[in-house]
Amino acid sequence: MKKDIALELCDIRREFRINQGFFKPAATLKAVDGVSLRLMRGETLGLVGESGCGKSTLAKLLLGLLPPTSGDVLVNGKHLAATDRKAMSRHIQPIFQDPYSSLNPRKTLREIITLPLIVHDIDSPAERRKKTEAMLDVVGLPKRVIDSYPSQLSGGQRQRVAIARALIMRPDVLICDEPTSALDVSVQAQILNLLQDLKREFGLTYLLISHNLAVIEHLADRVAVMYLGRIVEERTRESLFAEPGHPYTRALLDSVLTPDPRLGIPDIGLHGTFPNPMSPPSGCAFHPRCPSCFAPCKTAYPANDSIIGGNVRCHLHDSPAQTLELVHS
């Protein structure tokens, strides 16, 4: 039902004009190219893909930090572009990748966490103090650090402060852009477990952007795989990890390193390198690297075909009649 949709992207596109020098015309970079997604209330949607595929640009579009070139973002059924940004920030908040740069080094933890309440003129000063102290406890920080500065904390503690700042407004949706990648491995598990606990306690909805497939498998309910600005596969976590439908998804799963040194570096079977996003390949953008490429891949962009647990854009899942038509077209 419509009321169960917390966040919806409707054919979102974002283009940038790139200056190539004095003697060349400006080129168009399609960072996000026709993405449509639904994030259901109470779920965690994982978004994965290589660096440069458009994940962080998509996050900025969802937060209103960048306007889309075309398409709509709906938060709780309301158009993001037509809604006051200050009002929308009560419903959607970010947790950024690097807690070293996302916190103001000149502010104490009390000031950092309380600031959203002050900006929105919520509660009296006494109530704000109570809420800030309570939020420190929620994220697992002792009250004695409340007047400390970010530089006096560890990386994991700083990320807990960033989470507390995001939650102080009681938002519906959190956009988590690589929330653990800047942390030590020993601390990552603690932050991930905290995010899981907070989701249950506050009924949160997460969009989790990550390179780490182990994190996605641990936390996500559904997974969207992004390649060159487009979603190529979107399925439930169980079905995607059990049997990936797109060759690119399969390559991502095969690329995961194992602790066994005897296995060496995995061979993912891809040809070439990531294509130039300002001059994308024809047809399926993945076809120059794809080990399963055949004739239709080079000329026709694949349809969004149904598959167990979701959808995939790949000619390998076309019906025989579709494939025959594409081969002769």
N, C-alpha and C positions, 0 to 999 in steps of 0.2 A: 504494500500500500504506500501511497505517496508520503503519508505522515512518518513512515519508517525510514525515509531517506534523510540522512543528516547532511550529506554533501553530494552535489551532483555537478558533473562537468558535461556540457553539451557542445560537442564539436569545437573544442577550444583550440585556437591557433595563436601562436606568437611568433612574429617575424622581426628580425633585426636587419638594418641596413649596414653593411660592413664596407668601410672605405679600404680600397685595395691599392691606393697610391695615386699619384698625380696623373698618370697616363692610362689608368684603367677605370672603367665605370664601377660604381658601387655595386656590390653583390648582395643578394638577399639570403639570409640565413634563417631557415625555418626551424627554430628551436623546439617548438611544439606544433605538431601538424595534424590537426583534426582528432584530438583526444576526447573520447566520451567515457566517463566512468561514473559509477554510483557507489557511494560509501554509505552502507546501511548503519543505522543507529546501533551502537554497542559492539560493533565489529572492529577488527584490525585488518586493514588492507595494506599488504606489503607491495612496495614499488621497487623493482630491481632493474638493473641495466648497467652497461659500461659507463665510465666517465665520458661526459659530453653528449649523452643521449637525450638530455632535456629534463632530467628528474628535478634538479634544483630550480630550474626555470618554472616548472609546473608548480612547485611549492610556493614560489613567489607570486604566481598568478592567483593561487588559492588564498593567500594571505592579503591580497590587494596591494602588494608591493610593486607589482607590474600590471599594467592594463593589458588585456588580451587584444590581439589584432582583430579577432572575430570570435564569436561564440559566447556562451554564458556560463557563469559559475553561480550555482544556487546553494545557499546555506540555509537549512531549515525551510526550504521552499522559497526563499527570498533572493532576488537577484543581487549579487554582490556589488555590481557596478551602480545600482540604483539605491543602495543603502549607505547610510552614513558610516564611514570607516570606524569611527569611535564606537558606535552602537554595535557594529558587527564584531568588534574585538572582544565583546563579552561572550561571544559564541565560539570563536575559533582563535587559538593561540599557538605559537610556535615553540619548539624546543630545538635550538640550533646545534650544529655539529661541534663547535669549538667553545667550551665554557671559558676558555682563556680570553676570548675576544668578545663574547656576547654579554659580559657583565661589565658595568662601569667600574673601573678600578678606583675611582675617587669616592664611591659611595659605600656605605656600610651595608651589610646584609639586610638590616632592618629597613634602610632606605630603599634598597633595590626591590625587596618583596612588597613593601607598602606602596610604592609609587603608582601601580595601576589603580589602587583604591583612591588615591589622591586625585589622579587625573580624571577619574569618573565621578568624583565627589560622593563616594560611598562611605557611609558610617561616620561616626565621630572619631576624633583622634584616639580616644580610649579604646573604642571598639576595634579600630585598625590595629592597635598594638596587640590586642588579644588575638585577632585573626592571624597576624604575622607570626606570633609565638606558637600558635596552634599549628600553623602550616609548617614551621620548622620541624615540629614533632612528627607530622605526617610523613615528611620526606626523610626522616631518620637523622636529623641533625640536632645536637644538644643546644639548649637555650643559651649556654654560655658564649656561643660564637656569634650571637645576634648582632653585636656591635663590632665585629671583625670586618676586615676588608677582604675582597677576593684573593689578593696576593698572599694572605695568611692561610689559605685553605689548599687542600690537595685538589687534583683534577676531578676526582669523583665527588668531593664535597661541593665543588663549584657547580657541577652539573645538577646536583640535588637542589642547589639554590635556584638555578635556572628553571627547574621543574616546579619548585615552590612558587616562583614568580608567575609562571604560566597558569598555575592552578588557583591562585588567590582570587581570581574573578569567577571561579566555578564555570569554566567554558564547557561546551558540549563536545568540541572536536579539538584534538591536538595534532598538529603537523610536526612529526618528528623526523628531522632531516639528519640522518646519520648520527643519532644521539649518543652513540658509544664509540665511534671510530677514533676519537682523539684521546681515548682513555686507555690505561693499562689493561691487559687482558684480565688480570685478577679482579679489576674493578668493574669491567663490563657486565659480568654476570649479576653483580649486585644491583646495578642500575636497571638492567632488564627485568629482574625480579621485582624491583620497586615499581616499574611501569605496569607490570601485570597486576600487582596488588592494588595500585591506584585505579586501574581500569575497573576492577571489581567493586572497589569501595565507592567510587564516584560515578559509575556508569558511563565511563568515557568512551569515545570513539576515536580511533587512531588511524592516521595515514602514516605508515612507517616506511621511510625511504632509506635503503641500505644497500651496500655492496655485499654485505656478509650474508650469504644464503643460510648459514646456520642460525643467525638471528631471525631471519624471516621464517624459517621452518619452526622455530621455537615459539614465535609470537603471533604470526599472521593467521587469520581465518581464510582469507583469499589472497591471491598473488596476481599482480599485473606486471608483465614483462615489457619493458620499453626499449625500442631500438630506433635510433635516428629520428626521434621526435614522435614516434607512433607506438601504440600499444599493439604488440604482435600476439600476445597470449594473455588471457585473464581467466583464472580457474580457481577452484578451491585448493587449499594448500595440499590436502591429501592426494588429490588426483594429479596435480602438477608434479609433485616430487616423486610420486609412484611411476608415472609415465608421461614425461613432458611431450607436448604435441608439436612444438615448433623446434626446428633444428637449432635455433639460437638458444632457446631455453635449455636444450639438451647440452649444448656446449658450455653454458654457464654452470650447470650442475657438474659436468665432467671436469671443469677447471678447478674445483675445490681441492686444495692441498690436504694431504693426509699426514699424520705424525710418523708414519712408517717410512724411514729413509730408503728402504729397499724398493719402494714403488717409484721413486724419482719424481720428476715433474710430469704431470699428466699431459698426454697428447690429446687436445680437444678436436683435432681434425679440421680446423678452419683454414681457409686460404687467405692470403693477403692480410691487409690491415683495415682498421675502421675507415670507412669512406669519407671523403670530403663533404661535410654537411652543406656547403654552399653549392655543391654540384652532385647531388645524390644520384645513384644509379636509377635506371628505368625499371619499370615493373616492381617486383619485390626488392626493396632496398638491400636486403640481406643476400641476394643471389650471388654477387661476386665472391663471397666468402663461404657459401653454403656447400657442404659436401653432397647434399641431396638435390642440387639444382638440376632442373630439366627445362625444356623449351618454354613453357608458359611463364616461368619465373622471370625471364628476361624482358618480357613485354607487357604483362598484365599484373596490376596490383591485386593481390588475393582478396577475396571476400571474407567477411567475418563468419566463419563456419562454426556451427555448434559441435561440441565435443564433450565427452564425459566431464562433468564438473564445471563447464563454462564454455569459452569460445577461443578460437585460434584463427589467425590470418596466415594461412599457408596452403599452397596449391596441392600439397600432399594429401590434404583432407577434402579436396574437391571430389564431387561425384564423377564416375567415369564419363558421363555425358558432358559435364562441364569441361573436364580435361581435354576430351576429344575436340570440343568446340574451340578451346583456347589454342590448341596445337595447330588447327587449320585456319585460325583467324589471322 
